[in-house]
Amino acid sequence: MHRHNTVLKIVFYEILYNLDLIDSIPPWYLDAELKSYYENERAHAFWDVLLYADHVEVRANRIDRIDTRVVDHMEKTVILLEMSCPWSNNKETKSAEKFEKYAPLRLEQKRQFLGYEVKQFNIIIDVLGGYSEELERTMIALTGSRRKEVLLKMQKARLSSTLNIARHFKVMF
C-alpha cells in the first residue's frame, strides 16, 4: 500500500496545487503526510475517504472507497482517481477491471452532483515503472504541460519503492 500511495500522492499533490488547495508541492521522495480532506471555495478533495451511497446499487456492490476524489465546483467536474501497480503484462486488464468495478460509484457521483461531469482516471504504473499511452493522455488531462515531469517523478517513486523491497527481501530456507 505504501508503494501505491507514494506514486498516487505525486498526482494528487499536483491537482491540489492547481486548485489552490495547497501552497506548494513537496518533493516526491519525502514522506509528506496527506490530510484526508482539503477544501476551499472552488473545490473539495478527498484522499482515501469512504463514500456514503444514497442508492442501493453502490451499497449492494460494496463499493464504498476510491483512492481519491476531487470535486471542482468551478469546472463542474468530479474527478475519481484509482491507482494500481500490477505486473508488467497486466496493465491493460487492470485498467478495464477498475472501470468496471467503479461504474456504480460513478453513477452515484452523477446523482449526487447533478450537472457535473464525472471522470474516472486510472493511474496504472507497472512494477518497473512502465506505463501505457492511456496514462500519458490521463496525465495531460490532469497536469497539462507538466505531464512529463510528473510522469518522471511517478516512475522514480515506483522504482525506488520496488528497489527498497528488493533490498529488504530475505529468502528463508
Phi, psi and omega in degrees: 000325179298317178299314179303308183292325180300318180285316183294327179303325183300312179291317182299316178299321178300315180296315179301318180295316180296333179264010181059032177271341172225158183273332181208158180260122179289155177301147185297331186275352176274144180271064182290140182277126177267144171274159180278345184214133176233146183206141165212186183292338181272323191209162170235141178225139183235134177247112174052052181247138177299142177251120179272119185271142175268347186242149186297325186304318182287315180297320181296327180273358177058030177264111185226001185212132172236157186303307178219153178218130181232126177250113180257108184285333178289313181275352182055053178229150170241121181252124176251125178247131177230131186250144173211145179235073184277177171294160186303324184272007187241014186295311185293318181293326179295319179297315179298319178301317182295318179296318180293315183299321186260013177302315178297327178292320176298318178298317178300318179294323176297324178288322182286326183242074181300134180087354178266147173271127180258123181236132174250128176243128177260120178264103183243111176234124184286177186299338180256012177088005179284152178212166183264172175296330178301319179294323178298317176296321177300315182292329174297316180295324185271324187235357176062232185290347179272007187304317182295317178298317180292316178299320178297317177299319180296318177296316179300316180296318181295313180293322177298319178294318179296317179296320179298320177294316181298323180294326184262001181286131178237133179265127179262132178258000000 
